[in-house]
Amino acid sequence: MFLSTINPEMIDWARAQFALTACYHWLFVPLTLGLAVVMGIMETIYYIKKDAFWKQLAQFWQKIFGINFAIGVATGIILEFEFGTNWSNYSWFVGDIFGAPLAIEGILAFFMEATFVAVMFFGWEKVSRRFHLAATWMTGVGATLSAWWILVANSWMQHPRGMAFNPDTVRYEMQDFMAVAFAPEAVTKFFHTVLSGWMTGAVFVVGVSAWYLLRHRNKRLAIESCKVATIVGVVATLGVMFTGDRSGIDIARYQPMKLAAAEGLYDGGKGAALSIVPGIEIPQALSFLATHDTNGFVPGINDILYRGYTSHEGHSELPATEKMKLGKQALENFKAYRASLPAERTSEQATLQMDYFGYGFITHEQALVPPVTLIYWAFRIMVGGGMWLMALLIAVAFLAYKNRLAHHRWILYLALWSTPLVFIAGQCGWIVAEVGRQPWAIQDLLPVSAAISQLPISAVLTTFCIFVVLFIILLIAEVRIMCKAISGMNAE
């Protein structure tokens, strides 16, 4: 099943289709997570103060949430189907593990969202204020739990654990569910991703509020929305910075090639400098970020490919060229096992050098290097955009709480024009995470060339073109509906 030849063009189109769907899906998920918190806080204020204005405010942002939520659900379903259509080898090889968190997400989190979102939208006059408030928060909790299980699955792809290989079924099978579900890397990734969603929601709310103030409309709605959103955004940004630091250590430990590509680092060493932009560096900063030691060793691309190295923790790592030889031996061992009679088989024969099984599919060591220029600049847009947005949120919060925001049109324009940046920064974060681990579908275990389905290129190309047209139509429709809802709001 893994040993047949796949047309490289087919791999490129299948990756392009998945990337298209994932990038489009991620336009909606972070905004859903962020708006869930903002509208929950606003309804809580209404519950406490019993001021009808806050009910109106909560209902307005719930409407925007609902428009966004519907499109996000549709694109998420498409993503999960693509694992079975375009990546059937992947689904077979690790479906026992990868499918578990996705199944839990569908059964628990998704149905939880669907139940409470109906109460939230249609239950204002049908249930008590307390129950409605609970439904609003549970809608947000459901969305967050959904993100948890999706990110558990993604984190496992970045750092697989809790499984064992069964050579008779040619599958990895789960051995420790808790190791998969609550891996430290998954916890870090969850908080980093969800908090970045809170930041997205906060920046979006501030941007819409800035538009109202520039138009001299809905002043109280805009000011109060900014007060809530900026607090959420600043807290979230601090959390993103902290979890980003923890994520950097995990990447340095388990995905050194991704870190080397993000820094354009070809020859590593101790006391490695952090590149701000080409030609501008901070001495020893990369070592500190990667190891929390200014003299820690950080491997470069050439160390990983050709030399091997000893990690900061003292582990010896073979060069990729040696891992490829061991990987080809692992494939030969597996072939021999499958060709032998059942009575002659031993599991030791099939699993010998299994740690390097995935490297056996790599034809040239340069295939292990992701696109350095893309990863390098995506990382800097993500970090630089996040720093700019944090400064903006702090400035808007200061002026909003001083009741001076409406008098500073320059910062209102900055807030409005910066709204797309939070989505761009989020996309760049996923580019670093996903493109940065290429060519692996599962880090060091299964490359995309072995994970793909045997399909004609025409089938993937056709669906790719259909998705492009469909997504453009849906995006135009969603933006128009959202703009109509925003422009039609009249709170005063």
C-alpha positions as CSV (number, residue, x, y, z in Angstrom):
1,M,0.0,0.0,0.0
2,F,2.9,2.4,0.7
3,L,5.3,1.0,-1.8
4,S,3.6,2.0,-5.0
5,T,4.8,5.0,-7.0
6,I,2.8,8.2,-6.8
7,N,3.0,11.0,-9.4
8,P,4.7,14.0,-7.7
9,E,2.2,16.3,-9.4
10,M,-0.6,14.4,-7.7
11,I,1.0,15.1,-4.3
12,D,1.3,18.8,-5.1
13,W,-2.4,19.1,-6.1
14,A,-3.6,17.1,-3.1
15,R,-1.5,19.3,-0.8
16,A,-2.8,22.4,-2.5
17,Q,-6.4,21.4,-2.1
18,F,-5.9,20.6,1.6
19,A,-4.1,23.9,2.1
20,L,-6.8,25.8,0.3
21,T,-9.5,24.3,2.5
22,A,-7.5,24.7,5.7
23,C,-6.6,28.3,5.1
24,Y,-10.2,29.2,4.2
25,H,-11.5,27.3,7.3
26,W,-9.1,29.3,9.5
27,L,-10.6,32.6,8.5
28,F,-13.7,31.7,10.5
29,V,-12.5,29.5,13.5
30,P,-10.4,32.2,15.3
31,L,-13.1,34.8,14.9
32,T,-15.7,32.3,16.3
33,L,-13.5,31.6,19.4
34,G,-12.9,35.3,20.0
35,L,-16.5,36.5,19.5
36,A,-17.7,33.8,21.8
37,V,-15.8,35.3,24.7
38,V,-16.7,38.9,23.8
39,M,-20.5,38.2,23.5
40,G,-20.4,36.0,26.7
41,I,-18.9,38.9,28.7
42,M,-21.4,41.4,27.3
43,E,-24.4,39.1,28.2
44,T,-22.9,38.6,31.6
45,I,-22.8,42.4,32.1
46,Y,-26.5,42.5,31.0
47,Y,-27.4,39.8,33.5
48,I,-25.7,41.7,36.3
49,K,-26.8,45.3,35.4
50,K,-30.2,44.4,33.8
51,D,-29.5,47.3,31.3
52,A,-31.3,46.6,28.0
53,F,-28.4,48.3,26.1
54,W,-26.1,45.4,27.0
55,K,-28.7,42.9,25.8
56,Q,-28.8,44.7,22.5
57,L,-25.0,44.8,22.4
58,A,-24.8,41.0,23.1
59,Q,-27.4,40.2,20.5
60,F,-25.5,42.3,17.9
61,W,-22.3,40.4,18.3
62,Q,-24.1,37.1,18.5
63,K,-25.5,37.8,15.1
64,I,-22.0,38.4,13.7
65,F,-20.9,35.2,15.5
66,G,-23.7,33.2,13.9
67,I,-22.9,34.3,10.4
68,N,-19.2,33.3,10.9
69,F,-20.1,30.1,12.8
70,A,-22.2,28.7,9.9
71,I,-19.4,29.0,7.3
72,G,-16.8,27.6,9.7
73,V,-18.8,24.5,10.3
74,A,-19.2,23.8,6.6
75,T,-15.5,24.1,5.8
76,G,-14.5,22.0,8.8
77,I,-16.6,19.1,7.5
78,I,-14.9,19.3,4.1
79,L,-11.5,19.1,5.8
80,E,-12.3,15.9,7.6
81,F,-13.7,14.3,4.4
82,E,-10.4,15.1,2.6
83,F,-8.5,12.8,4.9
84,G,-10.5,9.9,3.6
85,T,-10.6,10.9,-0.1
86,N,-7.1,12.3,-0.7
87,W,-5.1,10.9,2.1
88,S,-6.4,7.3,2.5
89,N,-3.0,5.8,3.2
90,Y,-2.6,8.2,6.1
91,S,-6.1,7.4,7.4
92,W,-5.4,3.7,7.2
93,F,-1.9,3.9,8.8
94,V,-2.9,6.0,11.8
95,G,-6.7,6.2,11.7
96,D,-6.9,4.2,15.0
97,I,-5.2,7.1,16.7
98,F,-6.0,10.2,14.6
99,G,-9.7,9.3,14.3
100,A,-10.3,9.1,18.1
101,P,-10.0,12.9,18.9
102,L,-11.9,13.7,15.7
103,A,-14.7,11.4,16.7
104,I,-14.9,12.9,20.2
105,E,-14.9,16.3,18.6
106,G,-17.9,15.4,16.4
107,I,-19.9,13.5,19.1
108,L,-19.3,15.7,22.1
109,A,-18.2,19.2,21.2
110,F,-20.0,19.7,17.9
111,F,-23.4,18.5,19.2
112,M,-22.8,20.6,22.4
113,E,-22.4,23.6,20.2
114,A,-25.4,22.8,18.1
115,T,-27.6,22.4,21.1
116,F,-26.7,25.6,22.9
117,V,-26.3,27.8,19.9
118,A,-30.1,27.2,19.1
119,V,-31.0,28.3,22.7
120,M,-28.7,31.3,22.4
121,F,-30.3,32.6,19.2
122,F,-33.9,31.7,19.6
123,G,-34.3,31.5,23.4
124,W,-34.2,35.1,24.5
125,E,-37.9,35.3,25.3
126,K,-38.4,31.6,25.9
127,V,-36.0,30.7,28.7
128,S,-34.8,32.5,31.9
129,R,-32.0,35.1,31.7
130,R,-29.8,32.8,33.7
131,F,-30.4,29.8,31.5
132,H,-29.8,31.9,28.4
133,L,-26.6,33.3,29.8
134,A,-25.5,29.7,30.5
135,A,-26.4,28.7,26.9
136,T,-24.3,31.6,25.5
137,W,-21.2,30.6,27.5
138,M,-21.7,26.9,26.7
139,T,-21.8,27.7,23.0
140,G,-18.3,29.2,23.5
141,V,-17.2,26.3,25.6
142,G,-18.4,23.9,22.9
143,A,-16.4,25.8,20.3
144,T,-13.4,25.7,22.5
145,L,-13.7,22.0,23.2
146,S,-14.1,21.4,19.5
147,A,-10.8,23.3,19.0
148,W,-9.2,21.1,21.8
149,W,-9.8,17.8,20.0
150,I,-8.8,19.1,16.6
151,L,-5.6,20.5,18.1
152,V,-4.9,17.3,19.9
153,A,-5.0,15.5,16.6
154,N,-2.8,18.1,14.9
155,S,-0.3,18.1,17.8
156,W,0.0,14.4,17.6
157,M,0.9,14.8,13.9
158,Q,3.7,17.2,15.0
159,H,4.9,14.9,17.8
160,P,3.4,11.3,17.6
161,R,3.3,9.3,20.8
162,G,1.1,6.8,22.7
163,M,1.0,4.2,19.9
164,A,2.6,0.9,18.7
165,F,3.0,-0.5,15.2
166,N,1.1,-3.6,14.2
167,P,2.9,-5.2,11.2
168,D,0.0,-7.6,10.4
169,T,-2.5,-4.8,10.0
170,V,0.1,-2.3,8.8
171,R,-1.3,0.3,11.2
172,Y,-0.2,2.2,14.2
173,E,-2.6,1.4,17.0
174,M,-3.3,3.5,20.1
175,Q,-1.7,2.2,23.3
176,D,-2.1,5.2,25.6
177,F,-5.1,7.6,25.0
178,M,-4.1,9.9,27.8
179,A,-0.6,10.4,26.3
180,V,-2.3,11.5,23.1
181,A,-5.1,13.6,24.5
182,F,-3.1,15.4,27.2
183,A,0.4,15.6,25.7
184,P,2.3,18.7,27.0
185,E,2.7,19.9,23.4
186,A,-1.0,19.5,22.8
187,V,-1.8,21.6,25.8
188,T,0.6,24.3,24.7
189,K,-0.7,24.3,21.2
190,F,-4.3,24.5,22.4
191,F,-3.8,27.6,24.6
192,H,-1.6,29.3,22.0
193,T,-4.2,28.7,19.2
194,V,-7.3,29.5,21.3
195,L,-5.8,32.7,22.7
196,S,-4.8,33.8,19.3
197,G,-8.5,33.3,18.4
198,W,-9.5,35.6,21.3
199,M,-7.0,38.1,20.0
200,T,-8.6,37.8,16.5
201,G,-12.1,38.4,17.9
202,A,-10.9,41.4,19.9
203,V,-9.2,43.1,16.9
204,F,-12.2,42.5,14.8
205,V,-14.6,44.0,17.3
206,V,-12.2,47.0,17.7
207,G,-12.1,47.4,13.9
208,V,-15.9,47.4,13.5
209,S,-16.2,49.8,16.5
210,A,-13.6,52.1,14.8
211,W,-15.7,52.2,11.7
212,Y,-18.8,53.2,13.7
213,L,-16.9,56.0,15.4
214,L,-15.4,57.3,12.1
215,R,-19.0,57.4,10.7
216,H,-20.3,59.1,13.9
217,R,-22.7,56.2,14.5
218,N,-23.5,53.9,17.5
219,K,-21.0,55.7,19.7
220,R,-21.9,54.0,23.0
221,L,-22.0,50.6,21.3
222,A,-18.5,51.2,19.8
223,I,-16.9,52.6,23.0
224,E,-18.3,49.8,25.2
225,S,-17.4,47.2,22.7
226,C,-13.8,48.5,22.6
227,K,-13.6,48.4,26.4
228,V,-14.6,44.8,26.5
229,A,-12.7,43.7,23.4
230,T,-9.4,45.4,24.3
231,I,-9.2,43.8,27.7
232,V,-9.9,40.4,26.1
233,G,-7.3,41.1,23.4
234,V,-4.5,42.3,25.7
235,V,-4.9,39.3,28.1
236,A,-5.0,37.0,25.1
237,T,-1.9,38.5,23.5
238,L,0.1,38.1,26.7
239,G,-1.1,34.5,26.8
240,V,-0.1,34.0,23.1
241,M,3.4,35.3,23.9
242,F,3.9,33.0,26.9
243,T,2.6,29.9,25.1
244,G,4.6,30.9,22.0
245,D,7.7,30.8,24.1
246,R,6.8,27.3,25.3
247,S,6.0,26.2,21.8
248,G,9.4,27.4,20.6
249,I,11.1,25.1,23.1
250,D,9.0,22.1,21.9
251,I,9.8,22.9,18.3
252,A,13.5,23.1,19.0
253,R,13.3,19.8,20.8
254,Y,11.1,17.8,18.4
255,Q,11.2,19.7,15.1
256,P,14.6,21.3,14.8
257,M,14.3,21.5,11.0
258,K,11.3,23.8,11.4
259,L,13.2,26.1,13.7
260,A,16.2,26.1,11.4
261,A,14.0,27.1,8.5
262,A,12.2,29.8,10.5
263,E,15.5,31.3,11.2
264,G,17.3,30.6,7.9
265,L,19.9,28.9,10.0
266,Y,22.2,26.6,7.9
267,D,25.1,26.1,10.3
268,G,24.1,25.9,14.0
269,G,26.1,26.2,17.1
270,K,26.1,27.5,20.7
271,G,25.0,31.0,21.5
272,A,23.1,31.2,18.2
273,A,21.8,34.7,17.2
274,L,18.2,35.5,16.5
275,S,17.6,37.0,13.1
276,I,15.2,40.0,13.1
277,V,15.5,40.5,9.4
278,P,18.4,39.6,7.1
279,G,21.5,41.4,8.4
280,I,20.0,42.4,11.8
281,E,20.5,39.9,14.6
282,I,20.3,39.7,18.4
283,P,23.3,37.8,19.8
284,Q,22.5,34.6,21.7
285,A,18.8,35.3,21.6
286,L,17.9,32.2,19.5
287,S,19.7,29.9,21.9
288,F,17.9,31.4,24.8
289,L,14.5,31.1,23.1
290,A,15.1,27.5,22.0
291,T,16.8,26.2,25.1
292,H,16.4,29.0,27.8
293,D,20.2,29.0,27.9
294,T,22.1,31.8,26.1
295,N,24.9,29.2,25.3
296,G,22.5,26.4,24.3
297,F,23.2,24.5,21.1
298,V,20.8,25.1,18.2
299,P,21.3,22.8,15.1
300,G,21.2,24.3,11.6
301,I,20.0,22.7,8.4
302,N,23.4,21.3,7.5
303,D,23.8,19.8,11.0
304,I,20.5,18.0,10.7
305,L,21.1,16.8,7.1
306,Y,24.8,15.8,7.0
307,R,26.6,16.1,10.3
308,G,24.4,15.0,13.1
309,Y,24.6,16.7,16.4
310,T,24.2,16.4,20.2
311,S,21.1,18.3,21.4
312,H,21.0,20.7,24.3
313,E,19.5,17.9,26.5
314,G,22.5,15.6,25.6
315,H,20.8,13.4,23.0
316,S,22.8,12.3,20.0
317,E,21.0,12.8,16.7
318,L,22.0,10.9,13.6
319,P,22.3,12.9,10.4
320,A,19.4,12.6,8.0
321,T,21.5,10.8,5.4
322,E,22.1,8.0,8.0
323,K,18.4,8.0,9.0
324,M,17.5,7.5,5.3
325,K,19.8,4.4,5.1
326,L,18.2,3.0,8.2
327,G,14.7,3.8,6.8
328,K,15.4,1.9,3.6
329,Q,16.5,-1.0,5.7
330,A,13.3,-0.8,7.7
331,L,11.3,-0.9,4.5
332,E,13.2,-4.0,3.4
333,N,12.6,-5.7,6.7
334,F,8.9,-4.9,6.4
335,K,8.8,-6.3,2.8
336,A,10.5,-9.5,3.9
337,Y,8.1,-9.9,6.8
338,R,5.0,-9.5,4.5
339,A,6.5,-11.9,2.0
340,S,7.2,-14.6,4.5
341,L,4.8,-17.3,5.7
342,P,2.8,-16.5,8.9
343,A,4.6,-19.3,10.8
344,E,8.0,-17.8,9.9
345,R,7.2,-14.2,10.9
346,T,8.5,-12.4,14.0
347,S,7.4,-8.9,15.1
348,E,11.1,-8.0,15.7
349,Q,11.8,-8.6,12.1
350,A,9.1,-6.2,10.9
351,T,9.8,-3.5,13.5
352,L,13.6,-3.4,13.2
353,Q,14.7,0.2,12.7
354,M,11.0,1.2,12.7
355,D,11.8,4.5,14.2
356,Y,13.3,5.5,10.8
357,F,10.6,3.9,8.7
358,G,9.4,7.2,7.2
359,Y,12.9,8.2,6.1
360,G,12.9,5.2,3.8
361,F,10.5,7.0,1.5
362,I,12.8,10.1,1.2
363,T,14.7,10.0,-2.1
364,H,17.0,12.9,-1.4
365,E,18.0,14.6,1.8
366,Q,17.2,18.1,0.4
367,A,13.5,16.9,0.3
368,L,13.6,17.2,4.1
369,V,14.2,21.0,3.9
370,P,10.9,23.0,3.9
371,P,10.8,26.2,1.8
372,V,13.1,28.3,3.9
373,T,12.2,31.8,2.5
374,L,8.4,31.2,3.0
375,I,8.8,29.9,6.6
376,Y,11.3,32.7,7.5
377,W,9.1,35.5,6.4
378,A,5.8,33.9,7.6
379,F,7.3,33.7,11.1
380,R,8.3,37.3,11.1
381,I,4.9,38.5,9.8
382,M,3.2,36.4,12.6
383,V,5.4,37.8,15.4
384,G,5.7,41.3,14.0
385,G,1.9,41.5,13.4
386,G,1.2,40.2,16.9
387,M,3.4,42.9,18.5
388,W,1.8,45.7,16.4
389,L,-1.7,44.5,17.3
390,M,-0.9,44.3,21.0
391,A,0.4,47.9,21.0
392,L,-2.7,48.9,19.1
393,L,-5.0,47.2,21.6
394,I,-3.3,48.8,24.6
395,A,-3.6,52.3,22.9
396,V,-7.3,51.8,22.1
397,A,-8.0,50.5,25.6
398,F,-6.3,53.5,27.2
399,L,-8.2,56.0,25.1
400,A,-11.5,54.1,25.4
401,Y,-11.4,54.1,29.2
402,K,-10.4,57.7,29.2
403,N,-13.4,58.5,27.0
404,R,-11.1,60.1,24.4
405,L,-11.2,57.4,21.7
406,A,-13.7,59.2,19.4
407,H,-11.5,62.3,19.3
408,H,-8.4,60.5,17.9
409,R,-9.4,59.7,14.3
410,W,-5.8,58.6,13.4
411,I,-6.0,55.6,15.8
412,L,-9.5,54.8,14.6
413,Y,-8.1,54.5,11.1
414,L,-5.2,52.4,12.3
415,A,-7.6,50.1,14.1
416,L,-9.8,49.8,11.0
417,W,-6.8,49.2,8.6
418,S,-5.2,46.7,11.0
419,T,-8.1,44.4,11.2
420,P,-7.0,42.2,8.2
421,L,-3.6,41.9,9.8
422,V,-4.8,39.7,12.6
423,F,-6.1,37.2,10.0
424,I,-2.9,37.4,8.0
425,A,-0.8,36.8,11.1
426,G,-3.0,33.8,12.0
427,Q,-2.5,32.3,8.5
428,C,1.2,32.9,8.8
429,G,1.3,31.0,12.1
430,W,-0.3,27.9,10.4
431,I,2.1,28.2,7.5
432,V,5.0,28.0,9.9
433,A,3.4,25.1,11.8
434,E,2.3,23.0,8.7
435,V,4.6,24.0,5.8
436,G,7.5,24.1,8.3
437,R,7.2,20.3,9.0
438,Q,7.1,19.3,5.4
439,P,7.7,16.7,3.9
440,W,6.1,15.0,6.9
441,A,2.4,14.2,7.2
442,I,3.4,12.8,10.6
443,Q,6.7,14.1,11.9
444,D,9.6,11.6,11.2
445,L,7.0,8.8,10.7
446,L,5.1,9.2,7.4
447,P,5.9,11.6,4.6
448,V,3.2,13.0,2.4
449,S,4.4,10.9,-0.5
450,A,3.4,7.8,1.4
451,A,0.3,9.2,3.0
452,I,-1.6,10.1,-0.2
453,S,-4.4,8.2,-2.0
454,Q,-4.1,6.5,-5.4
455,L,-6.2,8.9,-7.4
456,P,-6.1,10.4,-10.9
457,I,-4.8,13.9,-11.0
458,S,-7.9,15.0,-12.9
459,A,-10.1,14.1,-9.9
460,V,-8.1,16.2,-7.5
461,L,-7.7,19.1,-10.0
462,T,-11.4,19.1,-10.7
463,T,-12.4,19.3,-7.0
464,F,-9.7,21.9,-6.4
465,C,-11.2,24.2,-9.0
466,I,-14.7,23.5,-7.7
467,F,-13.6,24.4,-4.2
468,V,-11.9,27.6,-5.4
469,V,-15.1,28.8,-7.0
470,L,-17.3,27.6,-4.1
471,F,-15.1,29.3,-1.5
472,I,-14.9,32.6,-3.3
473,I,-18.7,32.6,-3.6
474,L,-19.2,31.7,0.1
475,L,-16.6,34.3,1.2
476,I,-18.3,37.1,-0.9
477,A,-21.7,36.0,0.5
478,E,-20.4,36.0,4.1
479,V,-18.7,39.3,3.8
480,R,-21.8,40.9,2.2
481,I,-24.1,39.5,4.9
482,M,-21.8,40.5,7.7
483,C,-21.3,44.1,6.2
484,K,-25.1,44.4,5.9
485,A,-25.6,43.3,9.5
486,I,-22.9,45.8,10.7
487,S,-24.1,48.7,8.6
488,G,-27.7,48.1,9.5
489,M,-27.1,48.2,13.3
490,N,-28.6,51.2,15.0
491,A,-28.2,51.1,18.8
492,E,-28.9,54.8,19.4
